[in-house]
Amino acid sequence: MHSFIRLVLIVLSVCELQAMQTSEGTRRKFNEVRTKIVDSNWKQLPIGNLMTKVAQQLVGVPYVGGTLDGPGREMCSVDMLRLDCVTLFEVTLNMARITHLGKDSLPDLIDAVTFTRYRDGILTDYTSRLHYTSDWIENNIKKGVVRDVTSALGGEPFPLQLGFMSKNPKYYPALEANPEFVDVMRDVEQRVNRTNRYVIPAKSIESIEHQLHDGDIIAIATSKAGLDYSHTGLIVRDGDRARFLHASSTQKKVVLDVPIADYVKKVSTNIGITILRPLPVGK
């Protein structure tokens, strides 16, 4: 019993420390979005529609990469004033999830992001983070957070050949500082390579756009060696088209962009998309 109490206290202290390290600007932005949800009665919306409402409150937020890779031990940070393509959909998805759970505090959001960001919802160290999008997909399907609808929409098999992180630790400060993590990541890559993913080929995306839903999470598959997906974002329905809302590294901010079919065609290494549909909380 005493050891259990100590474990609870340790977990609480980590959560409190994470909340304390969150910037005042993020607190203000969180409260702004939460107030908009309440005042507009968005809580009643299905999760995908709620996600698009939340995401549009983040349009214009600056794009900043690498915000999760600061010095020191791994912690679940949430920064709503600086977003990249992953942290954008994480914040959007989890703001919607906590809203439907009747929770309304920033620590609640941090807990929810921890659940989706880390393997089986447990943060231990750098290697417990779901670094590869395909690993995030597989684990969050298992946790009942999303459903991969790509195959049902006519997707083709997407063989995975992950290996970039273990072969290039120089690009990852945590791997350079902790060489023992490289072998762990190699094991992760080999395990994920045995899973099945599907993509809608770039040439076929426009033909299935009408079947995409508000709030669908889009992962753009890449032909770059050792990687799986190069970018992520969300669908916002606009009449017959499905526009791509994402944190753009070229426009340096969160934008509601062109339809997803048009966006994917812009880059020669984009080979297609995987479509993840958020599931109602607790179902």
Secondary structure, DSSP 8 states (H G I E B T S, - for coil): -HHHHHHHHHHHHHHHHHHHHS-HHHHHHHHHHHHHHHHTTGGGS-HHHHHHHHHHTTTT-BB-S-TT--SSS------SSSB-HHHHHHHHHHHHHHHHTT--SHHHHHHHHHHHHBGGG---SGGGB--SHHHHHHHHHHTTSEEE-TGGGT-EE------HHHH-GGG-HHHHH-THHHHHHHHHHHHHTTS--EEEEGGGHHHHGGG--TT-EEEEEE-STT-SEEEEEEEEEETTEEEEEEEETTTTEEEEEEEHHHHHTTSTTEEEEEEEEE--TT-
